[in-house]
Amino acid sequence: SEVMRKNILTYILSLVVLLTTASCDSFLEEKNYSSVTDETFLTNESAFEELVVSAYSSMRNVARFNTIHMMGTDIFTRNAKIEGDLPLNDYTNLTSTDGTVDATWSTMYTNIAECNSIISRAETIDGLSESTKSLRVAEVKTIRAWYYFFLVQQFGGVPLVENEISTISTDFTRNTEEEVYAFLISELEGSIAALPLTSDEFGRVTKGVAKHLLAQVYLTRAYTSFAASTDFSKAASLAEEVINSGVYRLLDNFSDVMDYSNQVNDEVIFSIQFTTDYQYNTIVNDGGDGNNRHQLCKFGYDAYPGLTRTSSYGKPLNTLMPTDFFYHLYADADAREDATIRRALLANAADSYNGWDIAVGDTVIYFPKNDWTSTQKASVNYWVFNLSDRFETSEITSTQFPFFRKFDDPNAPFSDAGEGTRDAFIFRLSETYLIAAEAYLNDGNPTKAAEMLNVVRTRAAKDGQEATMQIAVADVNIDLILDEYARELAGETFRWFELKRTGKLSERVVANNPHVALHNTSIDSHYLLRPIPNSEILLTNGSLEQNPGYN
């Protein structure tokens, strides 16, 4: 397709990440490539290094892909009343012209093309040592594998384009899912051998990154019809290798992991870097200017008196809301709830409303964990919304619900562009433990699965509640593990993939997502794959075949 054949210079970013060891303030420095020629990149080692770093920068495009893996799940739905439909969320009439699906395919192959060009050009750089070439190519191949893993889970078999394309080509065909998984395993095994255990530059791909990703690949393939009998055991072994590497550790408190001032920490295996100077966070393919996760799962709070537009709560995207099921996942002993959910919105400006004088710091909106009676609500001078009130039109907003707070960004301006400066965590060690738990359970070892789960749950416990948070071996099943992924990693990991690979998407989504249940008693199996964008099929004159159930 047209995306796949662009020349390398199309992908050179004028703003390039500088990976630093000092803090999460790794920043982008403006570079002027207007006078740089293709020949320069064929011979210039330092410019080649900048191209490698640009491959990291391009990952920011994917950090903003929230709706395609959060919508239509058991823990997230669209921020709207339970009426009408939104195909991507509701599994109703999703078509091959869907804009989100099209942008996903396009962005992934744009980034893959950049990786391919860097890998190809590595062979032509004068003075580039074999050790440096091997290292940088392994980094970029791991990034490329992450893109292909995303694509194969969304679309099934996809074209495997491994080399730089400098001429017009339109005859792309789809490789099978089995071929894509075999490619991913081969690529990642080769990269693991070439990558270092650690890097002086936080944010670089290392062995731990590639092993965590390969564990995910084996775990996902293990559920397929073409799985190898050892896939679950290999996933568990790789996860354990990361856990026992001595490089990473779970922080003592979950809240410390999500602390904006502590983004470079020992629990993070890999994160997409953003800068505190948001003007350099431009997202080329999305039109935004940074990480927009701080805007997720929030409603129009700024319409309420005493709540002005401020970076402390952020500009809501108004696209997503958590489900009732998600809010009820946290036990009283679980400290992760308070670090994930904001139940009280406090005034940030003095105001008055219907004779009520509001001072800075006063409660304006409160969402109790347990429902208040009408008498209790009437006894206070602020709005109280029970979860059952989420879809009831208040005097100010049409939906209202407890905020997500885990991605709050004090440096992000209140703007539509999503100019967030927080790094986007991609792999955390707590997920590695959960991958191990899932793999061990499916490999017939629920005792080891419980052990992995209880490490995560012990850290999640409030002080003195560690014993309460322990899981018995007899209680371990795939639903419990999926619940734990949600409690620990909601909004960070790709929830749609977790549900799809475990075969739980239809059951759990229909049961827990009210917009989906409005239209479905079960989710048709063709929705387990997204449609191939019609624009790509047209560009290839039909050589790309559409997935079943779509036209």
C-alpha positions in Angstrom: 0.0 0.0 0.0 1.0 3.6 -0.2 1.9 3.6 3.5 4.3 0.7 3.1 6.4 2.3 0.3 7.3 5.6 1.6 11.0 6.6 1.5 13.1 6.8 4.6 13.3 10.6 4.6 9.5 10.8 5.0 10.0 9.3 8.5 12.8 11.5 9.8 11.3 13.5 12.5 12.3 17.1 13.1 12.0 16.4 16.7 13.9 13.5 18.2 13.9 12.0 21.6 17.1 12.2 23.6 17.1 9.3 26.0 18.6 10.3 29.3 19.4 8.7 32.6 18.7 11.7 34.8 14.9 11.6 35.1 11.7 11.2 33.3 12.4 14.6 31.8 14.0 12.9 28.8 13.4 15.6 26.2 13.1 16.3 22.5 15.7 18.4 20.9 14.8 20.2 17.7 16.9 19.0 14.8 17.1 20.6 11.4 17.3 17.9 8.7 16.3 20.2 5.8 19.8 20.0 4.2 20.3 16.3 5.0 20.4 14.0 1.9 19.7 10.3 1.6 23.4 9.8 1.0 24.2 11.4 4.3 22.2 8.8 6.1 24.0 6.1 4.1 27.4 7.1 5.5 26.8 9.1 8.7 27.0 7.1 12.0 25.7 9.8 14.2 22.8 10.6 12.0 22.0 6.8 11.9 21.9 6.9 15.7 19.4 9.7 15.5 17.3 7.6 13.2 17.3 4.8 15.7 16.1 7.1 18.3 13.4 8.4 16.0 12.0 4.9 16.0 11.4 5.3 19.7 9.8 8.7 19.1 7.3 7.2 16.6 6.0 4.9 19.3 4.2 7.9 20.7 1.7 7.6 17.9 0.6 4.2 19.4 0.5 5.5 23.0 -2.6 7.5 22.0 -4.4 4.4 20.7 -6.9 4.1 23.5 -10.3 3.5 22.1 -9.4 0.5 19.9 -8.2 -1.6 22.9 -10.3 -0.1 25.7 -13.7 0.3 24.2 -16.0 -2.7 24.0 -14.5 -4.4 27.0 -15.7 -5.5 30.4 -14.1 -2.6 32.2 -14.5 0.3 29.8 -17.4 1.5 27.6 -18.4 4.7 25.8 -19.2 7.8 27.8 -22.8 8.1 26.8 -26.3 7.2 27.8 -27.4 3.6 27.1 -29.0 4.3 23.8 -27.9 4.6 20.2 -24.8 2.8 19.1 -21.1 3.2 18.5 -19.9 0.2 16.3 -16.4 -0.1 17.8 -17.7 -0.2 21.3 -21.1 -1.9 20.8 -20.2 -4.5 18.2 -22.8 -3.2 15.8 -22.2 -2.8 12.1 -18.5 -2.2 12.3 -17.3 -1.6 8.7 -14.0 -1.4 6.8 -14.3 2.4 6.6 -14.1 2.9 10.4 -11.7 5.7 11.0 -10.1 4.3 14.2 -9.4 1.0 12.5 -8.0 2.7 9.5 -5.7 4.9 11.6 -4.5 1.9 13.5 -3.5 0.0 10.4 -2.0 3.1 8.8 0.1 4.2 11.8 1.4 0.7 12.5 2.6 0.2 8.9 4.0 3.7 8.8 6.1 2.9 11.9 7.0 -0.5 10.5 8.3 1.1 7.3 10.5 3.4 9.4 11.9 0.4 11.3 12.5 -1.5 8.0 14.4 1.5 6.6 16.6 1.8 9.7 17.3 -2.0 9.7 18.2 -1.9 5.9 20.4 1.2 6.2 22.4 -0.3 9.1 24.2 -2.4 6.5 25.5 0.7 4.7 26.8 2.9 7.4 30.5 3.6 7.2 32.4 3.1 10.4 29.5 1.5 12.3 31.0 -1.3 14.4 29.4 -4.8 14.3 28.6 -4.6 18.0 26.8 -1.3 17.6 25.0 -2.4 14.5 23.8 -5.6 16.1 22.6 -3.7 19.2 20.7 -1.0 17.3 19.1 -3.5 14.9 18.0 -5.6 17.8 16.4 -2.6 19.4 14.5 -1.7 16.3 13.5 -5.2 15.5 11.9 -5.5 18.9 10.0 -2.3 18.4 8.9 -3.6 15.0 7.8 -6.9 16.6 5.6 -5.0 19.0 3.8 -3.4 16.1 3.3 -6.7 14.3 2.1 -8.3 17.5 -0.5 -5.5 17.8 -1.6 -6.0 14.2 -1.9 -9.8 14.3 -4.1 -9.6 17.4 -6.3 -6.9 15.8 -6.5 -8.1 12.2 -5.4 -11.8 12.1 -2.9 -12.5 9.3 -1.3 -9.4 7.9 1.4 -8.7 5.3 4.9 -9.2 6.7 7.0 -6.5 5.2 10.5 -6.9 6.4 12.6 -4.8 4.0 12.7 -1.2 3.0 10.5 -0.5 0.0 11.7 2.3 -2.2 9.6 1.6 -5.3 5.8 1.6 -5.8 4.4 -1.8 -4.9 0.7 -2.7 -4.7 0.7 -6.5 -4.7 0.8 -7.1 -0.9 -0.9 -10.2 0.4 -1.6 -11.4 3.9 0.6 -13.8 5.7 -1.3 -16.3 7.9 -1.5 -15.7 11.6 0.7 -18.8 12.2 3.4 -17.2 9.9 3.2 -13.9 11.8 3.6 -15.6 15.2 6.6 -17.7 13.9 8.1 -14.5 12.6 7.7 -12.7 15.9 9.2 -15.6 17.8 12.2 -15.8 15.5 12.8 -12.0 15.5 12.5 -11.7 19.3 14.7 -14.7 20.0 17.4 -13.2 17.8 17.0 -9.8 19.5 17.3 -11.2 23.0 20.6 -12.7 22.1 21.9 -9.3 20.9 20.4 -7.0 23.6 22.1 -6.1 26.9 20.6 -6.9 30.3 20.6 -3.2 31.1 21.2 0.2 29.4 22.6 3.4 30.7 19.9 5.2 28.8 16.5 4.7 30.4 13.9 3.9 27.7 16.1 1.8 25.5 15.1 -1.7 24.6 16.9 -4.4 26.6 16.7 -8.1 27.1 13.9 -7.7 29.7 11.8 -5.8 27.2 12.2 -8.4 24.5 11.7 -11.3 26.9 8.5 -9.8 28.3 7.2 -9.2 24.8 8.1 -12.8 23.7 6.4 -14.1 26.8 3.2 -12.3 25.7 3.6 -13.7 22.2 4.0 -17.3 23.4 1.1 -16.8 25.9 -1.2 -15.5 23.1 -0.2 -18.2 20.6 -0.8 -20.9 23.2 -4.6 -20.3 22.9 -4.7 -20.7 19.1 -5.3 -23.7 16.9 -1.7 -23.7 15.8 -0.2 -23.5 19.2 2.9 -25.5 20.2 2.5 -27.8 23.2 5.2 -25.9 25.0 3.9 -22.4 24.5 2.4 -21.9 28.0 5.5 -23.3 29.6 7.8 -21.1 27.5 5.7 -18.0 28.4 6.0 -18.8 32.1 9.8 -19.4 31.8 10.4 -16.2 30.0 8.3 -14.2 32.5 10.3 -15.8 35.4 13.6 -14.9 33.7 12.5 -11.3 33.7 11.3 -11.5 37.3 14.5 -13.1 38.5 16.9 -11.0 36.4 17.7 -8.7 39.3 17.0 -5.7 37.1 13.5 -5.0 38.1 11.4 -5.0 41.4 7.9 -4.2 42.5 7.9 -0.9 44.3 6.6 -1.1 47.9 3.5 0.9 47.2 1.3 0.9 44.0 0.8 4.6 44.4 4.6 5.1 44.1 4.5 3.5 40.7 1.9 5.9 39.4 3.5 9.0 41.0 4.1 11.5 38.3 7.4 12.5 39.9 8.6 8.9 40.0 8.2 7.7 36.4 11.7 6.3 36.1 11.5 3.5 38.6 12.6 -0.1 39.1 9.2 -1.6 38.2 9.1 -0.1 34.7 10.4 -2.5 32.1 9.6 -0.3 29.1 7.8 3.0 28.7 7.2 5.4 25.8 9.0 8.6 26.7 7.3 12.0 26.7 8.8 15.3 27.7 7.8 17.9 30.2 8.2 20.5 27.5 5.1 19.5 25.7 5.7 21.6 22.6 8.3 18.9 21.6 5.8 16.0 22.0 4.2 16.4 18.7 2.4 13.3 17.5 2.9 13.3 13.7 0.1 11.0 12.6 -2.5 12.0 15.2 -2.3 15.8 15.3 -2.0 15.8 19.0 0.9 17.0 21.1 1.6 14.4 23.8 0.4 11.6 25.9 -3.4 12.0 26.3 -4.0 9.3 28.9 -4.6 11.9 31.6 -7.8 12.8 29.7 -9.2 9.3 29.9 -12.3 8.3 31.8 -13.4 11.8 32.9 -16.6 13.7 32.3 -17.3 17.5 31.9 -16.7 18.4 35.5 -15.7 22.0 34.6 -19.3 22.9 34.1 -19.9 22.7 37.8 -19.5 25.7 40.1 -16.1 25.9 41.8 -14.5 23.6 39.3 -12.6 25.6 36.7 -10.6 24.4 33.8 -7.3 23.3 35.3 -4.4 20.9 34.7 -5.0 19.4 38.1 -8.0 17.4 36.8 -7.3 17.8 33.1 -9.4 18.3 29.9 -11.8 15.3 29.6 -11.9 13.4 26.3 -15.5 12.4 27.1 -15.0 9.2 25.1 -14.7 6.5 27.7 -16.0 5.6 31.1 -15.3 2.6 33.4 -18.1 0.1 33.8 -19.9 -0.6 37.1 -18.1 -3.9 37.1 -14.7 -2.2 37.2 -15.6 0.0 40.1 -16.7 -3.0 42.1 -13.5 -5.0 41.5 -11.6 -3.5 44.4 -11.9 -5.0 47.9 -11.7 -2.7 50.9 -8.2 -4.0 51.6 -6.9 -3.1 48.2 -4.8 0.1 48.2 -4.9 0.3 44.4 -8.4 1.7 44.3 -7.5 5.1 45.9 -4.5 5.4 43.5 -6.6 4.6 40.5 -10.0 6.2 41.2 -10.8 9.8 42.3 -14.1 9.9 44.2 -14.1 13.5 45.4 -13.7 16.6 43.2 -12.6 19.6 45.3 -13.2 23.2 44.3 -10.2 24.9 42.7 -11.9 28.4 42.7 -14.2 30.3 45.0 -17.7 30.4 43.6 -21.4 30.4 44.7 -24.4 28.4 43.5 -28.0 28.8 44.6 -27.0 30.4 47.9 -24.2 28.0 48.5 -20.8 29.7 49.0 -18.0 27.5 47.7 -14.5 28.0 49.0 -11.3 26.6 47.5 -10.9 23.0 48.8 -14.6 22.4 49.4 -16.1 19.2 48.1 -18.1 19.9 45.0 -18.8 16.4 43.7 -18.6 13.1 45.6 -19.0 9.5 44.4 -19.5 7.2 47.4 -18.2 3.6 47.1 -21.4 2.4 48.7 -24.7 4.1 47.7 -26.0 6.9 49.8 -29.7 7.2 50.5 -31.6 10.3 49.4 -31.6 11.5 53.0 -27.8 11.3 53.2 -27.5 13.2 49.9 -29.8 15.9 51.1 -27.7 16.4 54.3 -24.7 17.8 52.5 -24.0 20.9 50.4 -22.4 19.2 47.4 -23.4 16.8 44.6 -23.4 13.2 45.5 -23.8 10.6 42.7 -24.1 6.9 43.3 -22.9 4.6 40.6 -26.5 4.0 39.7 -26.7 7.7 38.9 -24.0 7.5 36.2 -26.5 7.7 33.3 -29.0 10.0 34.9 -29.0 13.5 33.6 -28.1 15.8 36.4 -28.9 19.5 36.4 -25.5 20.1 34.8 -24.1 16.9 33.0 -25.7 14.0 31.2 -23.2 11.4 32.6 -21.1 11.5 35.7 -18.8 9.0 37.3 -15.7 8.6 39.5 -12.6 9.9 37.7 -9.5 7.9 36.7 -6.6 9.5 38.6 -3.7 7.1 37.9 -2.7 9.1 34.8 -3.1 12.6 36.2 -0.6 15.0 34.7 0.1 18.3 36.6 2.1 19.7 33.7 -0.5 19.1 31.0 -2.5 22.3 30.0 -6.3 22.2 29.7 -6.5 21.7 26.0 -8.1 19.4 23.4 -4.7 18.5 22.0 -4.0 16.2 24.9 -0.6 17.8 25.6 0.4 15.3 28.2 3.9 15.0 29.5 3.6 11.7 31.4 5.5 8.7 30.1 3.3 5.9 28.9 4.1 2.6 30.7 4.1 -0.3 28.2 5.5 -3.1 30.3 5.6 -3.2 34.1 6.9 -6.0 36.3 3.5 -6.6 37.9 2.2 -7.5 34.4 5.1 -10.0 34.1 3.9 -11.7 37.3 0.4 -11.9 35.9 1.6 -13.3 32.6 3.4 -16.0 34.6 0.3 -16.7 36.6 -1.9 -17.0 33.5 0.7 -19.3 31.8 1.2 -21.5 34.9 -2.5 -21.9 35.3 -3.0 -23.0 31.7 0.1 -25.3 32.0 -1.5 -27.2 34.8 0.3 -25.5 37.7 -2.3 -23.5 39.8 0.1 -23.5 42.8 2.7 -21.5 40.9 -0.1 -19.3 39.4 -1.3 -18.5 42.9 2.2 -17.7 44.0 2.6 -15.2 41.2 -0.7 -13.6 41.9 -0.1 -13.3 45.6 3.2 -11.4 45.0 1.2 -8.7 43.2 -1.7 -8.8 45.6 0.6 -8.5 48.7 2.1 -5.3 47.3 -1.5 -4.1 46.6 -2.7 -4.6 50.1 -3.3 -1.7 52.5 -1.0 -1.8 55.6 -1.9 -4.7 57.8 -4.2 -6.3 55.2 -1.7 -8.5 53.4 -3.3 -11.7 54.6 -6.7 -10.6 53.5 -5.5 -10.1 50.0 -4.0 -13.6 49.6 -5.6 -16.0 47.0 -6.0 -19.7 47.7 -4.8 -22.1 45.1 -8.3 -23.6 44.8 -9.7 -20.1 43.9 -7.3 -19.5 40.9 -9.1 -19.5 37.6 -8.8 -17.4 34.4 -11.6 -15.0 35.5 -9.7 -14.2 38.7 -6.5 -13.5 36.7 -8.4 -11.3 34.3 -9.9 -9.4 37.3 -6.3 -8.9 38.6 -5.1 -7.6 35.2 -7.9 -5.0 35.5 -7.2 -3.9 39.1 -3.5 -3.6 38.5 -3.2 -2.4 34.9 -6.5 -0.8 33.8 -5.8 1.7 31.0 -2.1 0.6 30.7 -2.4 -2.7 29.0 -4.5 -3.7 26.0 -7.7 -5.0 27.7 -9.3 -6.1 24.4 -6.3 -8.4 23.7 -6.6 -10.0 27.2 -10.2 -10.8 26.7 -9.8 -12.0 23.2 -6.9 -14.4 23.8 -8.5 -16.0 26.8 -11.8 -16.6 24.9 -13.7 -14.5 27.4 -14.5 -11.4 25.4 -18.2 -12.3 24.6 -19.0 -13.7 28.0 -17.5 -10.9 30.1 -18.3 -8.0 27.9 -22.0 -8.8 27.4 -22.3 -9.4 31.1 -20.6 -6.2 32.2 -20.8 -3.6 29.4 -24.3 -2.0 29.3 -23.9 -0.5 25.8 -22.9 -3.9 24.4 -25.7 -5.7 26.2 -28.2 -3.2 24.7 -27.6 -4.8 21.3 -26.2 -8.3 21.9 -26.8 -11.4 23.9 -23.5 -12.6 22.6 -20.8 -11.1 20.4 -20.6 -12.6 16.9 -17.3 -14.3 16.4 -16.4 -12.2 13.3 -15.8 -9.3 15.7 -12.8 -11.1 17.2 -11.0 -9.6 14.2 -11.2 -6.0 13.0 -11.9 -5.3 9.3 -9.0 -4.7 6.9 -9.4 -1.0 6.0 -11.2 -0.6 2.7 -8.6 2.0 1.6 -5.9 -0.6 1.8 -7.8 -3.2 -0.2 -8.4 -0.6 -2.9 -4.7 0.4 -3.0 -3.7 -3.2 -3.5 -6.4 -3.8 -6.2 -7.9 -6.4 -4.0 -4.8 -8.5 -3.3 -5.5 -7.9 0.4 -8.4 -10.1 1.4 -11.0 -8.9 3.8 -11.8 -10.6 7.0 -15.0 -12.7 7.1 -18.1 -10.9 8.1 -17.1 -7.5 6.7 -17.6 -6.0 3.2 
